[in-house]
Amino acid sequence: MLDAARYRPPSRLTLTDLSFRIVGVTGIVRGLNTQMAPDGKVIGRVRFTDIFPWHGGRWQAIAAQEAPVATEYQPQE
């Protein structure tokens, strides 16, 4: 997956619908990540949840989950 990332076409990632909640010593971040082509066309969207416990005086990422969000079908020309 990391090897394929260097061949990814140019795009812009935008985070929206962000929410952050602390439960005990754990931070939970949720949001929507939208990938757009240089022309502004939406390439894809994923909803995500990231988990960050407070450990050793800092937030440490320990888990992440993503789920694709359906986008409008656009047939190839």
Secondary structure, DSSP 8 states (H G I E B T S, - for coil): -HHHHTT----EEEEEEEEEEEETTEEEEEEEEEEE-TTS-EEEEEEEEEEEEEETTEE---EEEEEEE--------
